[in-house]
Structure formats: structure tokens, C-alpha cells
Amino acid sequence: MDSTENRNQNRLDRHPCFNRFAKELYGRVHLPIAHDCNIQCNYCDRRYHCIHESRPGVSCGLLEPDRVLPYLDAVLKRHPNISVVGVAGPGDPFCDPAQTIGIMRQIHQTHPDLLLCLSTNGLRMADYVGEMIAAGVTHVTLTVNAVEPAIGQRIYAWARIGDKLYRGREAAALLWARQQESLLRLKEFGVTVKVNTVVIPGINSDHIEAIAECLRGFAVDLMNCIPLYPVVGTPFEHIATVSGPELERIRAAAAKHVPLMRHCVRCRADAVGLLHSDRFCEFEEFMSHQEVETMPTSWRSMA
């Protein structure tokens, strides 16, 4: 095994999301620094001050940039088994790429042994992959819910690049095109890539195998089929989550094309600790709180 293979294996051995055997030994910390989002999914309503839900997009507050290193030091002191620092929301880290990459660079300089991970929708990531790698990022999770615009337009209310707003089929086609570009760039740089796909009954549940087949062509390392979490107040609030047997059927079909993650716990944007034992409440004093109404670009305000 050459040095590159050794390095890649070491990354997998210590990342609890990418390796189920690591989840009992190693924890992660998510930094809720991504305050805005450039797409609006019809299942998502980002909230602060919510301690009773465990799902992506939820955080008890925002972490200001100048508080990141003190926060991380406090987390590591109390939970020394943390191996991964990630940004997983509550919005998208590439809405403010300079801030995200700057923070990753600082962490890599002060804690070079930690794995750095970003979760994104991929709309703007392709333009920053080189800078991201230079800052020390080793793992990326990309959310891909459709590879056909006719299906994607039912999932996304809009997408935005700069001041340009895209809707419907145009938004879905743009997003998948940018996601493909991102995947090509990530694998060019040897980044370990996981794709999250939200399984939405009646919308994309019969489309998951087609997504997995596309992902195989990009040499994606892992796919995570996540059951929809119906959120009150969103367009998909009345869609029931997929049943256990149906989810297993979907996963079995996807597994014919790409390795699957089966131990996901739908982490919050401020998650801390082992996957099965979230300790985010221990560090709430580091967060700055904002009301839901002040969050920019909700799907209601952009409708």
C-alpha cells in the first residue's frame, strides 16, 4: 500500500460517518457557521433555538467566526476523542466561501491532526475546490436528491447564484450540472466523497437507483439514503416518511452501484460527540442566537 492509500485509509479509519467501525471510538463536531443558503428545498425549514429535533438544518444558534477556535478548544478538552471538524449548516458553507475556507485554514493550522469535512448542496463548491483542499479539507458530503430536472423541480423551490434567482426545472438542471462539476473536481483532488440523498415518497423514491448509478460514474465513496423528516410548515410537511421495508428495498437497489452508509443519525448542524450521544447542549453559551424570522432567504420570503 503506497503513501496515498495509507493516508486515505487513515482518513476512513477515523471518520465516524464514513466508517461505521469508527463510530464507537471517534466523535465529530459540527460548526454552525453557515448562516445562509443558496437553494431552498421543499422539506427544509432552518431553525435556531431548537433543542428537541435532531436533523440537518437545525442548530441552537450561530457560531461567530471569532468564537470558532475557543469553541473548538473547549469541545476538544471535554471530548478528546473528536476526530472530525465539519461544517454542516444550518445553511450552505459556500454561501460565504471566504469565511468557510478561512476558518478551515485556521483549524488546520492549529489542529493539523483533525479531519476537516464540509457538507454542501454543491451549487457553488466547484469554483473553490482547490482553495478548499489547500485549507486542509479531506472529506465532503454532497446532497444529491435528483439527477433528472423533472424530478428535481418538485424538490427545490429555487436556486440562487449571486443576484440571479432560478426556479423550477431551470433551478434543478443548474443544480445537478454544478453538482457534477463539483464531483469531478473533488475526485480529481482525491477527496473522500459521500453523497446524501433524501428519500421522499412519491417524489424521488423511485429515482434513487438512477442517482446511485450516476454516482458510480463519479467514483463516489459512499451513499447515504436518508428518510424524509416531515417538517411542519414546509411544502412536504404532509408526506409521510418512507417505511422501513421500503427503505431497505431502495437501499438494496442503490447498493448495486455504490457503497452505502447505514448508520446515519441525521446530525444537527451543531452536533458534538459520538454519533449516538450528541452533547451539543453542553456548549450552547458559545452560540449567538437569532430568531427564525431574521434568517435570510426562507422559501416563504422568496416565493
Order of alpha helices (4+ residues) and beta strands (2+ residues): alpha-beta-beta-alpha-beta-alpha-beta-alpha-beta-alpha-beta-beta-alpha-beta-alpha-beta-alpha-beta-beta
